[in-house]
Amino acid sequence: MKIKIAEDYYQMSRIAANIISAQIIIKPDCVLGLATGSSPIGTYNQLVRWYEKGDLDFSEVTTINLDEYKGLSPDNPQSYRYFMNHHLFDRVNIQKSRTYVPDGLEADAEKACADYNAIIKNCGGIDLQLLGLGRNGHIGFNEPGAAFEKETHCVNLTQSTIDANSRFFSSEEEIPKQAYTMGIKSIMQAHKILVIVNGIQKAEIVKQAFFGPIPPQVPASVLQLHPDVTLVADKEALSLL
Ligand code: F6R
């Protein structure tokens, strides 16, 4: 594993955006695996800036996102499709038809997951997968205890996630209780993996995930077994090493 130490969130985002840009420049029709959450927002902003300067071209790029809430439509501001459109896809020259996020409106979980696995395979696999790291070690929606051998699957959200999300919804029924996520196996099949982590609140899990044993209780620890992982983290997130 390569570790790149960033001074702060801004520098972490620039380094990550640099790595993604290099991938796009080397292979203009590459397949990028993408994440949502607070960690990649700065990276996406930087990619948009370089696109606006004329330094990046997304016209042949394909993207495959990690996860989506089951039951949320693309125009719901809490959906991950909405997030991606807002932070990246609507701001660069990517062809929307080449941007994939699990179909939150597909009620048949088996079909939604099989369709998504087929999309990943038909794209020829993921060249570079961007990942954030959950404070409990989750990647995608693969929570502690998740089996390492799964591809895309449907997960029941933990009560703490449901409670945390409740502030974004006007009624209890609207809060998603399930999500579709790429599994650990799908993530591990990416040719290259780029993990971005910032903040003191992630310091303990960075130590456990990348410098400890590899149990399913710390899903991200499996990344230690991948041959090409780059961890870009700020000094706070690396402070316990
Ligand atoms: C998002 C995702 C999640 C986040 C993780 C970290 O698509 O799959 O695993 O990467 O929860 O979230 P932030 O970046 O908000 O700390």
Residues whose N, C-alpha, C, O or C-beta is under 5 A from the ligand:
A	BS01	F6R	A35 T36 G37 S38 S39 P40 L66 D67 L131 G132 L133 G134 H138 I139 G140 F141
